[in-house]
């Protein structure tokens, strides 16, 4: 009996350490204080995910490093609790393992959007411009779109992921293994 218990403990440890779990922790910004601002070069950690603030690229191709990400609680991304407003800034997500899928709730209220997947940047006016596209080997689809709010779905091996906007709210970023 003791051998079985030890074996099971070792198996669970290997399972967890190897990253072989189906759902990673979602980023919901619940640990941040409403009104907190993050600027280009800042880093934020939530759960096991690192988020780096990077320059945003306007629709004319000009980058800016004068943006800000602000923690809010107005529900503008379409999910419950806190969300964040991206205003001329890009957030690069570094997950503890490379996910094979990801969902992200968004609310787009103006300006252009930067979506970078596996090193390929798409600089578009609206999320609808990338619906059905393959970016960096990852399939992009939108679901539950209601007015300016929707859910971005990514399917495929994701080695890097960044998103930026001008009047963009995001929340509930959930990588899947």
C-alpha positions as CSV (number, residue, x, y, z in Angstrom):
1,X,0.0,0.0,0.0
2,X,2.8,2.4,0.9
3,X,4.5,1.8,-2.5
4,X,1.3,2.7,-4.3
5,X,0.9,5.9,-2.4
6,X,4.6,6.9,-3.0
7,X,4.2,6.0,-6.7
8,X,1.0,8.1,-7.0
9,X,2.7,11.1,-5.3
10,X,5.7,10.8,-7.7
11,X,3.5,10.5,-10.7
12,X,1.4,13.6,-9.7
13,X,4.6,15.6,-9.2
14,X,6.0,14.6,-12.6
15,X,2.6,15.4,-14.2
16,X,2.5,18.9,-12.7
17,X,6.2,19.7,-13.3
18,X,6.0,18.6,-16.9
19,X,3.2,21.0,-17.6
20,X,0.8,18.2,-18.7
21,X,-2.3,19.7,-17.4
22,X,-5.3,20.8,-19.5
23,X,-6.1,24.2,-18.1
24,X,-3.5,26.8,-17.0
25,X,-4.5,29.6,-14.7
26,X,-6.5,32.4,-16.3
27,X,-5.4,36.0,-16.1
28,X,-8.3,38.0,-14.7
29,X,-6.5,41.0,-13.1
30,X,-8.3,40.4,-9.8
31,X,-5.1,40.9,-7.8
32,X,-4.6,44.4,-9.1
33,X,-6.1,47.6,-7.6
34,X,-8.6,49.5,-9.8
35,X,-6.9,52.6,-11.2
36,X,-3.4,51.0,-11.2
37,X,-1.4,52.1,-14.3
38,X,1.3,50.2,-16.1
39,X,3.6,51.9,-18.7
40,X,6.0,50.8,-21.4
41,X,8.8,48.7,-19.8
42,X,6.7,47.7,-16.7
43,X,6.1,44.0,-15.8
44,X,3.1,42.5,-14.1
45,X,2.7,39.0,-12.7
46,X,-0.5,37.2,-12.1
47,X,-0.8,33.5,-11.2
48,X,2.1,32.0,-13.2
49,X,1.9,34.4,-16.1
50,X,4.3,37.3,-16.8
51,X,3.1,40.3,-18.7
52,X,5.5,42.8,-20.2
53,X,4.3,46.2,-21.4
54,X,5.7,47.0,-24.9
55,X,5.3,49.8,-27.5
56,X,2.1,49.9,-29.6
57,X,2.1,50.3,-33.4
58,X,-0.4,52.8,-34.8
59,X,-2.3,51.9,-38.1
60,X,0.2,53.9,-40.1
61,X,3.1,51.7,-38.9
62,X,4.5,54.2,-36.4
63,X,5.4,52.7,-33.0
64,X,4.7,54.6,-29.8
65,X,6.0,53.9,-26.3
66,X,3.8,56.5,-24.6
67,X,0.9,54.2,-23.8
68,X,-0.7,53.0,-20.6
69,X,-2.6,49.9,-19.3
70,X,-5.1,50.8,-16.6
71,X,-6.9,48.4,-14.3
72,X,-10.7,49.1,-14.4
73,X,-13.9,47.4,-13.2
74,X,-16.5,48.6,-15.7
75,X,-17.0,45.2,-17.4
76,X,-16.1,46.7,-20.8
77,X,-14.3,43.5,-21.9
78,X,-17.5,41.4,-21.3
79,X,-16.3,39.3,-18.4
80,X,-17.0,39.7,-14.7
81,X,-14.7,41.5,-12.2
82,X,-11.8,43.6,-13.1
83,X,-10.5,44.1,-16.6
84,X,-7.8,46.3,-18.2
85,X,-7.8,49.2,-20.7
86,X,-5.0,49.2,-23.2
87,X,-4.4,52.8,-24.5
88,X,-1.6,52.8,-27.1
89,X,0.2,50.0,-25.4
90,X,0.9,46.3,-26.1
91,X,0.9,43.5,-23.5
92,X,3.2,40.5,-24.1
93,X,2.1,37.4,-22.2
94,X,4.6,34.8,-21.1
95,X,2.8,31.7,-19.9
96,X,4.6,29.0,-17.8
97,X,4.3,26.5,-20.7
98,X,3.5,26.9,-24.4
99,X,-0.3,26.6,-24.7
100,X,-2.0,24.9,-27.6
101,X,-5.1,27.2,-27.3
102,X,-6.1,30.5,-25.7
103,X,-9.3,32.5,-25.2
104,X,-9.4,36.2,-24.4
105,X,-12.5,38.4,-23.7
106,X,-12.3,41.8,-25.3
107,X,-14.2,45.1,-25.8
108,X,-13.0,47.2,-28.7
109,X,-14.2,50.8,-28.7
110,X,-11.9,52.5,-31.3
111,X,-8.5,52.7,-32.9
112,X,-6.5,49.9,-34.3
113,X,-5.4,46.6,-32.7
114,X,-2.0,44.8,-32.6
115,X,-2.1,41.0,-32.4
116,X,1.2,39.2,-32.4
117,X,1.2,35.4,-32.4
118,X,4.5,33.4,-32.7
119,X,6.4,36.5,-33.9
120,X,3.9,37.5,-36.6
121,X,2.3,40.9,-36.1
122,X,-1.2,41.7,-37.5
123,X,-1.9,45.5,-37.2
124,X,-5.7,45.7,-38.0
125,X,-8.6,48.0,-37.5
126,X,-10.9,45.5,-35.9
127,X,-10.9,42.0,-34.5
128,X,-13.2,41.0,-37.4
129,X,-10.2,41.6,-39.8
130,X,-8.4,38.5,-38.4
131,X,-11.5,36.2,-37.8
132,X,-10.7,33.0,-39.6
133,X,-7.1,33.8,-40.3
134,X,-4.0,31.7,-39.5
135,X,-1.4,33.9,-37.8
136,X,2.0,32.3,-37.0
137,X,0.5,28.8,-37.5
138,X,-2.4,29.5,-35.1
139,X,-6.0,29.7,-36.2
140,X,-7.9,32.8,-35.0
141,X,-11.7,32.8,-34.6
142,X,-14.2,35.1,-32.8
143,X,-17.2,33.9,-30.8
144,X,-19.9,35.4,-28.6
145,X,-19.6,38.7,-30.5
146,X,-22.1,41.2,-29.2
147,X,-21.6,44.8,-30.2
148,X,-18.1,45.9,-29.3
149,X,-17.5,42.8,-27.0
150,X,-16.4,39.3,-28.0
151,X,-14.1,36.4,-27.4
152,X,-10.9,35.8,-29.3
153,X,-10.1,32.1,-29.7
154,X,-6.7,30.8,-30.7
155,X,-6.0,27.2,-31.7
156,X,-2.5,25.9,-32.3
157,X,0.9,25.9,-30.6
158,X,1.5,29.3,-29.1
159,X,5.1,30.2,-28.4
160,X,4.5,33.9,-28.0
161,X,1.4,36.1,-27.7
162,X,1.0,39.9,-27.5
163,X,-2.0,42.2,-27.8
164,X,-2.3,45.9,-28.0
165,X,-4.9,48.6,-28.7
166,X,-6.0,52.2,-28.4
167,X,-9.4,51.9,-26.9
168,X,-9.3,48.2,-26.1
169,X,-10.4,46.4,-22.9
170,X,-9.3,42.8,-22.2
171,X,-10.0,40.2,-19.5
172,X,-10.1,36.5,-18.7
173,X,-7.0,35.4,-20.8
174,X,-7.1,31.6,-20.5
175,X,-4.3,29.5,-22.1
176,X,-5.0,25.8,-22.6
177,X,-2.5,23.0,-22.7
